[in-house]
Amino acid sequence: MRSNQRHISITALGIVMLAAWVQVFLTGCRRDLYVLAENQKQIELITDWSKATQKPGGMTWWFIRNDHSGYNRHETTAAVTHTWIGVARGQYTGIVFDYSPAEYSHMAFIDMTTPETALMLLNPAADQPRTELALVGRDAVPVGMTDIPLMSANGESFLVSANPENINIATLENVEVLSGSEDDYIPYEDRDKQPDEAEVQTIYAHPTPEMWRVRAIVHVKDIDRLYTVRGSVAGLADGYWMASKRHTSSRCLQILDNWKINASDVDGYITGEQYCIGLPDREMPASPIYARGGAPQSEGGESSYETLLRLNLSFLLRDNKTVVDYHYDFTEEDITIYEEQRLIVLRISSSHPNFPDLPEVDSDSKAGFDADVSDWEEGGSSDTTF
């Protein structure tokens, strides 16, 4: 009899334990079960292009998580005013720009894995002037042993960079994504649930033009002796840190290959203009070494250079053989900056002690510039196509 009671007690205890285990499974464990979301896009990106130079035919968004996890998502889409994006929950830096990275052949987007390393960098020019030393100075020499050829002048190395295309960028700082979607985990019971409109998070982007223009205005004596002119500007920034919205401290050289003339008589002036990233930021880092084809770059700290920009000019005279070179150094005080127009003006006036005075040469029947060109407006708000 006592044996039967003991058997019943053990059986009853087993039933109670089994019931308790089933209750825990059906309540606690089920409630904590999460599954990977399947492209539930609950983040709405609305983009306003009214401040941009034009409404594009496509755009790219790039969301980089601030926790340095390496998690980032990007997409290029033809939906330029309204699109849905999918990222996991967390805090992000968002970057929105027009068109796709591949369409900017003169710029590269480097190391877009953390906000601090997101960099837009000028590509090398297709034609590197290894022997055309007049473009950087008489003391310029090619620098070897790098993947990308450089020119060294006055103790500083310059990569001859491609002239950039215009670009419109919006940078969104510290975006807090509250309800994750793609690559995020959601409660099991919500796996088939459509997101409620009240839960949709809306993010607004307002891209603005980020490129500057550099304009050189040079007065020339006896301009009728001129056949063609070539030029360059050394010392412009070679990159743009996209999250911090500041320029790199490392510098490049850009070619000014389109010129216009204004001459009412023998004397006159020439004008050249080109897009650029802007002036270098001394306090920001230089371009990473790997992004410069192995070129040595300074590591951190404030960059030291007395001459901010150098304007290089090479005049071919109307005899089609005589070449005259001029080089002008500009400090910060010598440069005129129009912030609203994002315009940098370098001017060599007729009062400059070394403004171009072209020598007399025999003519070979070559005509000079077409002088029927109107003057530039100082700090104008409209772009001129070359």
Salt bridges, closest charged atoms under 4 A:
GLU44 OE2 - HIS82 NE2 2.46
ASP48 OD2 - HIS206 ND1 3.44
ASP67 OD2 - ARG65 NE 3.27
GLU116 OE1 - HIS68 NE2 2.96
GLU132 OE1 - ARG230 NH2 2.91
GLU156 OE1 - ARG251 NH2 2.50
GLU182 OE2 - ARG73 NE 3.80
ASP183 OD2 - ARG73 NH2 2.08
ASP184 OD2 - ARG89 NE 2.70
ASP192 OD2 - ARG191 NE 3.94
GLU210 OE1 - ARG342 NH2 3.64
ASP222 OD2 - ARG225 NH1 3.29
ASP238 OD2 - ARG292 NH1 3.21
GLU273 OE2 - ARG213 NH1 3.19
GLU273 OE1 - ARG215 NE 2.54
ASP281 OD2 - ARG246 NE 2.78
GLU283 OE1 - ARG246 NH2 3.32
ASP325 OD2 - ARG138 NH2 2.58
ASP329 OD1 - ARG310 NE 2.91
GLU332 OE2 - ARG282 NE 3.61
GLU360 OE1 - ARG225 NH2 3.27
GLU360 OE2 - ARG318 NH2 3.26
GLU378 OE2 - ARG347 NH2 2.58
ASP383 OD1 - ARG213 NE 3.42
